[in-house]
Amino acid sequence: MWDGPIPPAEKPDPNNHLQYMRLALDQAQESPPKPSNFRVGALLVDADTGAILSRGYTLECEGNTHAEQCCLLKYAKEHNLPEERVGEALPLNTVIYTTMEPCNLRLSGNLPCADRIIRTTSLTGKRNIKKVYLGVKEPEKFVGENQGRKKLEEYGIECIHVPGLEERILSVATAGHEQ
């Protein structure tokens, strides 16, 4: 896997959404299988250059962290910012690839990922994240019907389903769950 500027021949094509979703799925597989969460992977990508800005997976960072949260935390830390101010450092055309729809409710009481994504623009006034690419809708196992996509779209953030990996994503996401 690669990060940052590399020779163009080796860089993923910014318009090949399936390849980014595969890379996000690679991240999901790094998450420890547990019966109490989904294993999700996410990428922050500069849509203009195709550069991967940050990668994350469920439980990668300290605490009960989600994949999108880890991407934002790591990128903020890299730019010496608190997570709530990460939007100050994000390129204007940043997109997120996530294997599962961003959450709208956290049973842990943590800020939901949909709210974290919205916060990247609401504090800066710049709409850095305009698109979220999703692998699957969140299964209704923990919080019922997730409204993350709906909330993002109401805020003007386009949510786009990337088809082709649904079965594999769900298999990885539910590893460690009772069948």
C-alpha positions as CSV (number, residue, x, y, z in Angstrom):
1,M,0.0,0.0,0.0
2,W,1.1,3.6,-0.6
3,D,0.7,7.0,1.0
4,G,1.3,10.4,-0.4
5,P,3.0,11.4,-3.7
6,I,4.4,8.6,-5.7
7,P,5.1,8.1,-9.4
8,P,1.9,8.5,-11.5
9,A,2.2,4.9,-12.9
10,E,1.8,3.5,-9.4
11,K,-0.9,5.8,-8.2
12,P,-4.5,4.5,-8.2
13,D,-6.8,6.1,-10.7
14,P,-8.9,8.7,-8.9
15,N,-11.9,7.6,-10.9
16,N,-11.6,3.9,-10.1
17,H,-13.8,3.8,-7.0
18,L,-13.7,0.0,-6.8
19,Q,-9.9,0.0,-6.3
20,Y,-10.2,2.5,-3.4
21,M,-13.0,0.4,-1.9
22,R,-10.7,-2.6,-2.1
23,L,-8.0,-0.7,-0.2
24,A,-10.6,0.3,2.4
25,L,-11.6,-3.4,2.7
26,D,-7.9,-4.2,3.3
27,Q,-8.1,-1.8,6.2
28,A,-11.2,-3.4,7.6
29,Q,-9.4,-6.7,7.7
30,E,-6.9,-5.2,10.2
31,S,-9.7,-4.6,12.7
32,P,-9.9,-7.2,15.4
33,P,-13.0,-9.5,15.1
34,K,-15.4,-8.8,18.0
35,P,-19.1,-9.6,18.6
36,S,-19.8,-6.0,19.7
37,N,-18.8,-4.1,16.5
38,F,-18.4,-4.2,12.8
39,R,-15.0,-4.4,11.2
40,V,-14.9,-1.3,8.9
41,G,-12.1,0.3,6.9
42,A,-11.9,3.8,5.5
43,L,-9.7,6.1,3.4
44,L,-9.5,9.9,3.1
45,V,-8.5,10.6,-0.5
46,D,-7.7,13.8,-2.3
47,A,-10.0,13.4,-5.3
48,D,-8.0,15.8,-7.4
49,T,-4.7,13.9,-7.2
50,G,-5.8,10.4,-6.1
51,A,-3.5,10.6,-3.1
52,I,-4.5,8.7,0.0
53,L,-4.4,11.2,2.8
54,S,-5.2,8.8,5.7
55,R,-6.3,5.3,6.4
56,G,-8.3,3.9,9.3
57,Y,-10.1,0.9,10.6
58,T,-12.4,0.1,13.5
59,L,-10.6,0.1,16.9
60,E,-7.3,1.2,15.3
61,C,-6.9,4.2,17.6
62,E,-7.3,4.3,21.3
63,G,-10.8,3.8,22.7
64,N,-13.9,2.6,20.9
65,T,-13.0,4.2,17.6
66,H,-14.6,3.7,14.2
67,A,-12.8,3.7,10.9
68,E,-13.8,7.1,9.7
69,Q,-13.0,8.6,13.1
70,C,-9.5,7.0,12.9
71,C,-8.9,8.5,9.5
72,L,-9.8,12.0,10.7
73,L,-7.9,11.6,14.0
74,K,-4.7,10.5,12.3
75,Y,-4.9,13.2,9.7
76,A,-5.5,15.9,12.3
77,K,-2.6,14.6,14.4
78,E,-0.3,14.7,11.3
79,H,-1.2,18.4,11.0
80,N,-1.0,19.2,14.7
81,L,-4.7,19.9,15.0
82,P,-7.4,18.6,17.3
83,E,-9.7,16.3,15.4
84,E,-12.6,18.8,15.5
85,R,-10.4,21.2,13.5
86,V,-9.2,18.7,10.9
87,G,-11.2,20.4,8.1
88,E,-8.6,23.3,8.3
89,A,-6.0,20.9,6.8
90,L,-8.1,18.8,4.4
91,P,-7.8,19.6,0.7
92,L,-11.0,21.2,-0.8
93,N,-11.9,18.1,-2.8
94,T,-11.5,15.4,-0.1
95,V,-13.6,12.2,-0.4
96,I,-14.1,9.4,2.0
97,Y,-14.2,5.7,1.1
98,T,-15.8,3.5,3.8
99,T,-16.7,-0.1,3.6
100,M,-19.9,0.6,5.6
101,E,-22.2,3.6,5.8
102,P,-21.0,6.1,8.4
103,C,-22.9,5.7,11.7
104,N,-25.5,8.1,12.9
105,L,-25.8,6.7,16.5
106,R,-23.1,5.4,18.8
107,L,-24.2,3.2,21.7
108,S,-20.9,4.2,23.4
109,G,-21.9,7.8,23.5
110,N,-19.1,8.8,21.2
111,L,-19.8,11.4,18.4
112,P,-21.2,9.5,15.4
113,C,-19.1,9.4,12.3
114,A,-21.7,11.2,10.2
115,D,-21.5,14.1,12.6
116,R,-17.6,14.0,12.5
117,I,-17.7,14.2,8.7
118,I,-20.2,17.1,8.8
119,R,-18.1,18.9,11.5
120,T,-15.1,19.0,9.1
121,T,-16.9,21.6,7.1
122,S,-19.2,23.3,9.7
123,L,-16.3,24.7,11.7
124,T,-14.3,26.0,8.8
125,G,-17.1,27.1,6.5
126,K,-15.3,25.2,3.7
127,R,-17.0,22.2,2.3
128,N,-13.9,20.0,2.1
129,I,-15.7,16.7,2.1
130,K,-18.4,16.7,-0.6
131,K,-18.7,12.9,-1.3
132,V,-18.7,9.7,0.7
133,Y,-18.3,6.4,-1.2
134,L,-20.0,3.5,0.6
135,G,-19.5,-0.3,0.2
136,V,-22.7,-1.4,2.1
137,K,-25.5,0.0,4.3
138,E,-25.0,-0.8,8.0
139,P,-26.9,-3.9,9.0
140,E,-29.5,-3.3,11.7
141,K,-27.8,-5.5,14.3
142,F,-26.8,-2.8,16.9
143,V,-28.7,0.4,16.4
144,G,-31.6,-0.5,14.1
145,E,-31.8,1.4,10.8
146,N,-28.8,3.7,10.4
147,Q,-29.6,7.2,9.3
148,G,-26.0,8.2,8.6
149,R,-26.4,8.4,4.8
150,K,-29.6,10.4,5.1
151,K,-28.0,12.9,7.6
152,L,-25.0,13.4,5.3
153,E,-27.2,13.9,2.3
154,E,-29.4,16.4,4.1
155,Y,-26.2,18.3,4.9
156,G,-25.3,18.3,1.2
157,I,-22.7,15.6,1.2
158,E,-23.3,13.2,-1.6
159,C,-23.3,9.5,-0.7
160,I,-22.4,7.0,-3.5
161,H,-22.7,3.3,-3.3
162,V,-19.7,1.5,-4.9
163,P,-21.1,-1.9,-6.0
164,G,-19.2,-5.2,-6.4
165,L,-17.8,-6.0,-2.9
166,E,-20.9,-6.2,-0.8
167,E,-20.6,-9.9,0.1
168,R,-16.9,-9.7,1.0
169,I,-17.4,-6.5,3.0
170,L,-20.2,-8.0,5.1
171,S,-18.2,-11.2,5.6
172,V,-15.3,-9.1,6.9
173,A,-17.5,-6.7,8.9
174,T,-19.3,-9.5,10.8
175,A,-16.3,-11.7,11.6
176,G,-16.4,-12.5,15.3
177,H,-20.2,-12.2,15.4
178,E,-22.4,-15.2,16.3
179,Q,-23.9,-16.7,13.2
